[in-house]
Amino acid sequence: AEAMFENDCVITTAVAGMLEFLPLGVSKGAAVERLLKRVNVDPKNVLALGDGENDAELLALVGTAVAMKGSSRKVIDAANGNVEWHGNDEDGVAWAVEKYVLAAKGLAPASEFKMPRDEPIDTKASPDIKTASIAAAVAAAEALARDRAFIQQQKKRGVEMEKARAQNLKLLEASKAAEMEKAR
């Protein structure tokens, strides 16, 4: 499949058995790179987590990359062999944030933070909220990159179509001229 579409799109996977067909130049890595440039953040100062091959470019971009438990060799290599031994379904994102963000700053784990609330905090739910927020931000960045790539692709196709129409008109005129010359 990759050879069939190599000039049209990039083929990657997020989960086993599912292929993603993306416009050339569109990826999580490209979207985050563009976002980081826009907000003037050095990729070396960014933590990224991933478990699918569609995360490899993003993991290769950032300063601290972590592959989740169960990741493919491509993802682990993109994270320079750095693997979190908890998967997404085992609060892997929360464990990684505690290890690479909180502990690195000498802070206690998030579960130990005291929040001024009347009701107790469900610490089991908070990693899902973090994961959903990260996923939403990445999805928005990917959508923006896809939209821009699609617009650029449409403009390019429009120019190519116009060139083809002009060439066809020239050929038609030359053909008519040759027929008229032949008829004389």
N, C-alpha and C positions, 0 to 999 in steps of 0.2 A: 504494500500500500504506500509506503514512504516513497519508493521510486516513482510510482504513478503520479503522485501529487507534489513532488519535491520543488517544483517551481511555482506552485499555487498556494500551498499552505504547509504548516508544520503539524505533524502528528505526534501526539504524546498521550500519556495515560495519567489519570488521577487515581483510579482504583482498578484492580485486576479485572480484565474482561471488558473495559470501557475505553474506547479511543476518543480523544479530543482532537478535532480538526480546527486549527486556529490560523487566522491570516498571518502571512509572513511578518515577523517583527512583533507579534503580539504574544506576551507571556507575562507571568507574574513578575519575573525578573525585570522585564522591560518597563512594566507599569510602575513598579516600586522605584526603579532607577530614575524614571522621569519625575515621580513624586518627590524623591529625595533631592533632586536638583532644584525643583520648584521651591521647596522649603529650606534649601541650603543646608542639608544634613549630609555629612560624609557617610557613605555606606559602611565604612569601618566601624562606625558607632552604632550599628544596627544589629539587633538579634532577629534571626528568622528561624522558623521551625517548619519542617515539612515531612511528608511521608510518601508523596506520589512523585512520579517522574516529572510531572508538570511543575514541581517545586525546585527542580535541580538548578535552573538558571538563577532563581532567586537566592538559593543557598550559596551558590558560587559568588554572588555579588557582595554579600554582606560580610562584616567583620567577624560576627559570631554566628555560625550556622549549626543547627542541631537537627539531625534526622531522628524521627520518632521510631520507636520499637516497631519492627516488622517492615521497615523501609527496604526498597530494592538496593542493589549494589550501586546503581547509578546515583541514587539519592545520598547514600552513605558516602560515596566518593566526593560528591559535591559539597558535603558537610565536612570534608577532610577527616572522615572516620569518626566524627563526633556523634555518638548515638545516645539518646535519652532512653533509659531502660524501662520507661513507661510509655504505653501507646496512647493514642488519642482517647480511647475509651477508658483509660486508666488515669485520667487527669494529667497526661503527659505535658500538656502546655503549662499547666500550673506548676508542675514540678520543675520544668525548665526555667520558668520565670523566677521561681524562688531561688534556683541555683545560680543562674547567670545574671540576674538583676538584683534581687534583694540581698542574697548572701554576698555577692560581689561588693555591695555597698555597706556590708556589715549590718544589714537590717534583719529583723526577725521574719519568719515565714508569715505569709498573709493570714494564715489561719490563727495567728497569735495577736493580730492587730485588734485593739479594742475600739469598737465603733459606737458613737453615741446614738443608740437606738433603743427603743422600748422592747422590740422583739429580738430574739437571738438570731445571729446570722447563720444561714445554712452554708457552711464552707464547702459542702459537696457540690452545691449549685454554682458557686462562683467561678470555677474553671470553665464551665459551660458558657457562662456569660462572657468571660475573657475570650474563649475560642470563637464564639459567635461574633464578637466585636471585631476581632482580627479578621475573621473570614469576610465580614461585611465590608471592611475597609479594603481588603485585597480585591474582592469582587467589584467594588466600585471603581478601583483603579484599573482593573482588567477591562471593565466595560468601557471606560473612557478611552483606553488604548485601542480597543477593538473598534470603537466608533471612529476614531481618528484614522486608523489604518484602513477601515472600510471606505471612508471618504477619499483618502489618498488613492486607494485602489480604483475607485469609481472614476476619479479624475483622470488617472492614467489610462483606464480603459476607454474613456471618452476621447482622449487625444488619439489613442491607437485606432479607434473606430473612425474618427475624422480623417486620419491619414489613409486608412483603407478605402473610405468612400472617395477621397480625392484620387487615389490610384485607380480605382474602378472607373471613375469618370474619364480619366485620361485614356485608359484602355478602351473604353467604349467609343470615345471620340476618335481614337486612332483606328479602331476597327471600322467605324463608319466612313472615315476618310479613305481607308484602303478600299472599301467596297465601292465608293464613288469613283475613285481613280480607276478601279477595275472596270466599272461600267462605261467609262469614256472610251 
